[in-house]
């Protein structure tokens, strides 16, 4: 048995998340960030816009349009949220308005103040006061707004291996964040407490795109990642951060279900460096029954990412009895090879009981190994097994000479033998982004 050095042990423990470095990194930021201007806003409030944020009523009252409660607030009173106050017949908020309300990017207006969101294939038709399927968009008098712009519910420092993105500058520190909301209803979601929540049901931070990039710089992260829930559900925030991040020399990546329409996908890919898409299954039945979605739009998104030349990896979480049929797995692997190429990294990851599928067992390691074997037989060159710490299929091997290129223990990178995007032993070119293209501006 190989002896593990003290340094390797520390890196391994950190890879398992035992040191929780990311949590401390953000908390230290939060403690030194309570700016006087924010304190001032909490005390004084920001005057909101009549007709857009509230309507005046007789006798000095107002009706707030900030959420579905539609609070009627007498003079001197506050709404249910406690954050909006009627002062002399005008509505004030102790929130920063520009962070709490942002017009959506992809939608069209319909008759009678209805709107249709055009961001994802659901194409939600939303009446005045109604919300989208993802819970994050609201129609206010014929205009569609995102409610989560600048409102992340979780911010952390992690590594791309957590995604997983194995060929994306291995082992670097990334700033990872999410807001509430998702356009899927996956029955096994491990983050269901936030993915299936409304903005009113979850605590959140006030972080503008500028704040996020500044935080990444302060914590010496190399990239910013949008993960944990579904980035499509906070698209406008993702786009604004990624655009600014690129200007400042940071990379960006998204961890997505791929359920998005072509136009907004192509637009966000312009400011994206890497994409990981969860190909959750390979039948319409699975997508309907488990995620309340469809397969075809996801396959279309995979093709578009490939066409646009943005670096891509795919994950398939194998759920016992749901999507572990060998014939379907083989069909999926053939589609990947024929449409995306044999160099696309494919991760088969282990399912653990969660949310509405708590009655199922964890995926047997033998099932993961069976799927990996099928993928390799089909001809895929980079096939991984995830959520099984210490498994040899966590590692990257050169498809030409067979030597070990990247050794991993779960999320920790222990060894990297890729030099200038090539195997240092035989010179074979290895797909991925192996070095930060530009240094982050300080």
N, C-alpha and C positions, 0 to 999 in steps of 0.2 A: 504493500500500500504506500502511495506517495505521501511523504511528510509535508504537512501544510505549515508554511512559515507564519510568524506572528502577523506580518504585513498582509499576507493573503487572507488570514483569518479575519482581520479587521475589515478588509475590503468586502469579504463574503458576508459578514454580519451587517455591514452597511447596505449591501445589496438586498438583503432580506428586509430592510426597512427598520431594523431594530434600533438604530440610533436616532431615527426620526429627525434627521438633519433639516429636512425641508420645513417641518412645522416650526422649528426654532427660528429658521431663517425668516419666515414670514412674520412670526410673532414679534421678533426684534424690530422689524420694519414697522409693524402696527403700533408698537409702543413709542417709536420716535417720530411718528407721522401725524399726530393730532395737531394740525396746523391751527394757528389763531383764527384764520379766515373761516375755517369750518366751525370752530366754536362760536364765532360771531354769527354765522348763519343759523346755528341752532337757536341762538337767543333772539335774533332779529327777524328771521324768516325772509323768504323771497316772495315778492308779489307775483301771483300767477295770472294767466291771461284769461280775461272774460271771454266766454264763447267757446274757448278751447279746453280750458281746465275746469271751468265752473260757469254757472248761469246765476244771475241775480233773481231774487224772488221779492215779493212784496213784503214790506215791513222790515227791510234790512237783512233778511236772510239770504243765504246762497245755497245752491245745490252743487256739490262737488261731483265732477265727472272723472275723478282719478281712478276709480275701480267700479266693479259691479254693484257695490253697496249703494252708490248714488246718495250719499249722506246729505240730508237737509240740515244745514247748520245755522242756528240763530246767531245774531250778533254777539261776539264775545265767546262763542262756543267752538268746540273742536269736533272733527270727524272721529269715527270709530278708531281709525289708525292712530289718533293722537298727534299726528304730524301736520295736520292742516287746520288753520284757525281763521275764523271770520273776524276781520278787524274793520269795523265801520262799513260793512257791506262789501268788503273786498276779501278775497281768499288769499291767505299766505301759507307758505310751506316752509318747514325747516330742512327740507331736502334740497339738494342742488338740482334745479330743474333740468339743466342740460344733460345730467347724468341719468335721470329717471325717465326721460321721455325722448324718443328719437323716432323720426318717421322711417318706416320700413323702406327697403330698397327695391323690392320686386313685388309689385301688386298693381292692380288696376281698379278704377272706380266703376261701380255699376249704378243702376237706378236706385232711387229711394234711399240713398246713403249707404247702400251695401258696397262691400269691396270684395275682391277676390285676390287672395295671396297667391303668388306665382313662384314662390321659392322652392317648394317641393311638390312631388306628384299628387299630393292630396288636393291641391288647388282649392283650399278652403274658401267657401263663400260665407262672409261674415256680416251679420246685421250690425247696425249701430249699437254699441255697447257690448257686442259679443267678442269672443276670443277664438283664436285658431286652435287646431287640434293639439299643437305643441304647448299651448297655454301661454305663450310668450308674446303673442301679437294681439292687439286690441283695436277694434274699429271705434274711432271717436268722431262722430259726425261726418262720416264719409272719408276719413283719412285713417290709414293703417299705421299704427305705432308699435315699436318694440318696447316692451316694458323692462327689459333686463340689460339695456345698454349701460355699461359702467357699473353693473351690479353683480360681480362674481360672488358665488356662494362658497367657493373653495379656491385657495391659492396655495401652491406648494412648490418646493424644489425637489425634483426627481431626476431620473435618467430616462433616455429614450427606450431602454430595455423594458421599462414598465409598460410601454404601449401595447405590444412590443414593436420596436423598430430596430432591428439588429444591425442593419447596414447604414445607419445614419449617425456618423461620428460617434462610434461606440464609447460609452462611459461618460460622455460629457454631461454637465449639469444643465437642466432645462427648467424654465419657470412654467409650471403647468397650472391651468385654471379652467374653471367652468362656471356657468350660471345654471339656474334650475331649468328644467324643461327638456322635452324630447319629442320627436315626431314618430317614435315607435312606442309600443306597449309590451316590450319583451317580458315574458313571464319569469325569466331567470335573472333579471337585471341585478347586478351586485350593488349598484348605486341608486336603487329605486327611490330611496328617501329624498333624493334631490332631482333625479331624472323625471319622476312622476309628480313633482310638486309644483305649485304655483308660486309666484314671487312673494305673495303675502304669507306663505306657509314656511318660508325659510329665511334664516338670517343671511345677510349679505354685506359685503364691503362696498364702499364708494371708491372706485378706482377708474379713472378715465384712461383712455388708451395711452396718454402721455405718462400717467402714473404707473401703468403696467410696464412700459418700456424702461422707465426710470428705476423701477424695482428690479427688473432683470439685470440692469447695468450695475446696480448697487450690490446685488447678490452674486455678481460675476457669472451669471448664466450665459450660455452660448446660444440658446434658442428659447423660443416661447412656443408652448404646445397647448392646444385646445382639446380637452379630453374629459373624462369622467362622466359627462352627460352626452349630449349631441350638439356639436358645434353648429350644425345647420340651424338649430333652434335659437342660437344667438349670433346669427350670420353677420349682422351689421357691426357688432362689436369685434368679431373675429377679423373682419375685413379691415376695419380702422386700425386695429392693433398691428396686424401683419404688414400693412402698408407703411406705417410709421417704423416698425421694427426693421424692415428692409432698408429704409433710409438711414437708420442708425447702425446698420451692420449686424443685426441679429437674424438668425434663421427662424423660420416658423414651420410648424407641422400641425396637422389635424388628425384626430383619431375619430373616424366617422362610420356611420352605417351606410353611407353612400346613397341615401334616398333623397336626391336633390335633382332639380331640373337642369338641363344642359347649360342654359345661359348663365345663371348664377354660379354654377360650378366652374365654368370656364373663366368667369370673372375673378373668383377667389383664387383660382390656381395661378393667376398672374403674380400673386404676392406670397405664394406658398412654395416651400422647398421640399417637403416630404408629406406623403399621405399614407395613412394606414386605414384600410377599409375592412370592416367586419363582414365577410361573406358568410352570413349566419347559417345558411343551408343552401341546398340547390334544387329545391322544389317549391312551387307556389303554395302547396299545402302547408309546408313548414312556416313560410313567411306569414301566411294568413293566420294560422292557429297559434303561433308562438309570439309573433311580433306585430300582428294586425297590419301587415304591409304586403308588398309584392316583390318578386325576385327581379323581374325584367328591368326596372329602373336602376337597380343596383349594378347589374351587369353593364348597362349602358354607361353608368358613371365610371366603372373600371376601364372601359374602353376609352372614355374621354381623358381620364388621367394619363393613360398610356399615350394617347395622341398628342397631348400637350407637353409631353416630355418631363413631367414632374415625377420625382422618385416615388415608387409605390411598393408597399408590402401588404400582404393579405393575411387575415386571421380567420380561422374556422374553429369556433368553439364546439367541440363534440359533446352533444347532450345524449345520454343513454336513451335508446328506443325512439328518439326523435329525428336525429340526422346522422346516425352512425352506420347506415346501411352501406356495405362495401361497394355495391353497384353504383349508388348515387355518388359516393366519394370519388370513384373512378371517373364517372361522367364529369364531375366538377373539375378534376385535375386535368382531364383532356381539354376541357373548355379553356382553362387557364393557359395551357401550353399553346393551343391553337390561336387564341385571341390576344394573349399578352406576352407570350414567349416563355422559354424554359428558364430564364434568369430571374423571374419574379420570386422573391422569398415567400414561402407559404408556411404559416404557423398553425399546427393543430394544437389547440390548448385544452386543458383539462377543465371540465365542468365540476363545480361544487354546488351542493343544494343551496338554493337561495330564493327569496321572494315567494312566488306562487308555485315554484317547483321544488319545494322543500322535501317532498316525498320521494324524490329520485335519488339514487346512489351517485357517488362521484364517478367520473369516467374511469374505467379500468385502464391502467397504463398499457395493457396489451391492446386495447382498442386504439389508442393513440399510435402505438407502434405499427399496428395493422394499416392505419391510414397513411402513416409516413412511408411504409413499404409500397403501398399502391402509388403514391405520388412519385416516388423514385422510379418505379417500374414504368410509369407513363413517360418519364424523362425530365421531370423537374429537378433542377440542380441544387436548390437551396431549400431544404425541407426541415422544419424545426418542430420540436415538441415542447410545449410551454406549460407552466404551472406544475412542473415536476422537477423541483430543485435537485441539481446534481446529475440529471440524466445526460447522457452523452450527446443526445440530439439537441441540447441547448447550444452546442458548439458549432462553429462554422469551419468546414473543411474545404480545401481547394478541390474543385471538380476535376482538375487536370492531374495533379500529382498526389492528391489524397492527403496531404499533410495538414495538420491543425493550424488554422489561421487565427481564430478568435476563441479563446477559452472563457466560458462563463459559468458562474454558479448562481443560478436564478437570475437576478438582475445585475449582479456584479461582474464586470469585465476584469478577468484576471491576467489575460495575455492577448496581445494583438500583433499579428504578423502580417498585416496588410500595410504595404508601403507604397505610397503614390498610386493607390487604388489597384495594386497588383500583389499577387502572392510573392512574398519575398524569397521563396524557395525556387519557383519555376517561372515567375513572371506572368502568370495567367492573370488577365484582367478580371477583377471582381466587381460586379455591379453594386452601386450604392454611392453614398456621399461619405467619404472616409476622413476628410479633413474639413475644418471650417474654412469656407471660401474666402472670407474676409474677417479681420479682427474686429470685434465689437468696439465701437467708438467709446472712449472713456470721457 
